[in-house]
Amino acid sequence: MLEMMIVIVVSITIAAMAITQIQPTLASARADSAARQMMDQLRQAREYAVTNRRYVQITFPVVTVSGQKEYEIQTTLKNSLTAGAGADVVMQAVPIQPPLTFYVNPAAPDTPDAFGKVNAIDFGGIAGGPPAGMLFQSDGEMVAAATYLPINGTVFIGIAAEPQLSRAVTVLGTTGRVRGWKYPSGTWTQF
């Protein structure tokens, strides 16, 4: 009986050590998953715009659900580019996995694409993007809705207390190319 109790105590101790060691890996996997989810939403919006020859607007709203802030990426089908002329349709509103938020790691440099890191959502040097929004158009470009000129941008996500979980998604306006970056150990690496 004593030997069995010793084996159980040793097993519980080893399991506790394993759980403690795997926590950072799980947190990193969640951050990667959130960045990939954002990349997928951007790519789907671009593909929809190209395939259906339509404008698709991208926004990054912060909404309150049950008293909690929820960070999301929203894609909207633009039925008309004239205000009030046609009802726009929200195609998807996908929340970012908590506890990740739109966050710029102040210790990290800009991504290698160098589209700016002044704000967590930085398109054309404007916090949150241009006031009229960003659109994917039928040729795949991401443009500013007010000028229809290509616009580059970066969306940063992470957790303030855990800088190794910093992630970024960049969009090259002229082609609509979407890239994912992570900052686990002092340099941005693409994934």
HELIX and SHEET records of a PDB file:
HELIX    1   1 LEU A    2  ASN A   52  1                                  51    
SHEET    1   A 5 VAL A  62  VAL A  65  0                                        
SHEET    2   A 5 GLN A  68  LYS A  78 -1                                        
SHEET    3   A 5 TYR A  55  THR A  59 -1                                        
SHEET    4   A 5 MET A 134  PHE A 136 -1                                        
SHEET    5   A 5 MET A 142  ALA A 144 -1                                        
SHEET    1   B 3 VAL A  62  VAL A  65  0                                        
SHEET    2   B 3 GLN A  68  LYS A  78 -1                                        
SHEET    3   B 3 VAL A  89  PRO A  95 -1                                        
SHEET    1   C 4 THR A 101  PHE A 102  0                                        
SHEET    2   C 4 GLY A 153  ILE A 159 -1                                        
SHEET    3   C 4 ILE A 121  PHE A 123 -1                                        
SHEET    4   C 4 ILE A 126  ALA A 127 -1                                        
SHEET    1   D 5 THR A 101  PHE A 102  0                                        
SHEET    2   D 5 GLY A 153  ILE A 159 -1                                        
SHEET    3   D 5 GLU A 162  LEU A 172 -1                                        
SHEET    4   D 5 ARG A 177  LYS A 182 -1                                        
SHEET    5   D 5 THR A 189  GLN A 190 -1                                        
END                                                                             
